[in-house]
Amino acid sequence: MMTNLKSFLKKWFTTDGDKTSAVPNSVILTGLPRAGTTLTCKLLSEQENIIGLNEPIAWRGLRTYQEGLERLNDRLGRFRHTLLTEGKAPVRGKDGKITDNHFERTEGARKRVIRRAEVYFDKPLTADFKLFVKHNSVFTQLLPDLMKTYPCYAIIRNPLAVLGSWSTVTIPVSRGTMRHLDVLNPKMQQQLDQMDDLLERQLFLLDFYFMRYAELEPDQVVRYESVIDTQGKVLEGMIGQPYVAHTILESKNVGKVYNRDQMLKMGEALLKSKDHHCWSFYQKEEVEQLYQLYEQQPG
């Protein structure tokens, strides 16, 4: 068995070829920032013969769109190799372990609790194990080409809850920006530069994310609410095997961490956006229900 594994690794990882050709048994996971993609990676890693890596790739110094595709394929090959031979891979985690959230759950500004480091996965893997690699902004921008070579999935969430979460953390979208947009989509960066209002910029970015996911097949877009409601079972379509629950899931769509006045302001602006691509995935009634819950809270 070990000899066969070593032969497989030597053949695969020493073969020269197209730098953008697909790495077998690898899956692209993306989604809205603050929609549960980190949680999904944790749930995936709890499944037999599956690993979910949360933002394992460092994109610093990215110069071109093509380089983004090539860097991804290079890293996928490396990750599979080190996972099979050493049981480890780089992950944005907490205290050297995988986690379900980048930020602490507190009211007001929320502190980041994760950093990229080598994480050991104490589980048996076969040579054909399924590897999910997650990045939100970069993979969403590369999605038109990634779809051609890889299975791709996106995690989405009630758009008002997403905007609420953005307002409590310090990430690019909370500042109305998107990482590496100037390199991967300069025309969109120019459009964004013409907007002065923060909420206008955030709605524009949110629209872009949803627009990209509309290019996927319906079963490739998974709602955060469905993950919670089914206790993860909805992920069976993604992993291609029975889902075994190890973590109890609770919705974070409503909570004191989101400011009431901000939620009402964002909700009003979102509901007025008739052509927003979020309406391809969510009914306005779903956003209105969340809006009304905050409207009923004491001011």
SULLIN-V363919 format. One record per pair of residues at least 24 apart in sequence whose C-alpha atoms are under 6 Angstrom apart, sorted by the first residue. I is the first residue (numbers start at 1). J is the second residue. D is the distance in Angstrom with one decimal. If there is no record, write none. Layout:
{{I,J,D} {I,J,D}}
This chain:
{{19,70,5.4} {20,70,5.2} {20,73,6.0} {22,149,5.6} {25,130,5.1} {26,130,5.9} {26,131,4.7} {26,132,6.0} {27,132,4.7} {27,151,5.3} {28,132,5.9} {28,133,5.5} {28,152,4.7} {29,133,5.7} {29,134,4.5} {29,152,6.0} {29,153,5.0} {29,154,5.9} {30,134,5.5} {30,135,5.4} {30,136,4.7} {30,154,4.7} {31,136,5.3} {31,154,4.4} {31,155,4.4} {31,156,5.8} {32,156,5.6} {35,156,5.5} {35,157,5.1} {38,100,5.2} {38,101,6.0} {39,100,4.0} {49,125,5.2} {49,129,5.1} {50,129,5.8} {50,130,4.9} {50,131,6.0} {51,131,5.1} {52,132,4.6} {52,133,5.9} {53,91,5.8} {53,133,4.9} {54,91,5.4} {54,92,5.6} {54,134,5.2} {55,92,5.8} {55,134,5.4} {55,135,5.2} {56,90,5.0} {56,91,4.6} {64,183,5.9} {65,184,5.2} {87,120,5.6} {87,121,5.6} {88,119,5.4} {88,120,4.3} {88,121,5.9} {89,118,5.3} {89,119,5.6} {90,117,5.2} {90,118,4.2} {90,119,6.0} {91,116,5.2} {91,117,5.6} {92,116,4.0} {107,257,4.3} {109,168,5.1} {109,169,6.0} {110,168,6.0} {110,169,5.4} {153,220,4.7} {153,221,5.8} {154,221,4.9} {155,222,4.9} {155,223,5.7} {156,223,4.9} {156,224,5.8} {157,223,5.6} {157,224,5.1} {161,253,5.5} {164,258,5.6} {164,263,6.0} {176,201,5.1} {176,202,5.1} {207,276,5.8} {207,277,5.4} {210,277,5.4} {210,278,5.6} {211,277,5.5} {260,294,5.7}}
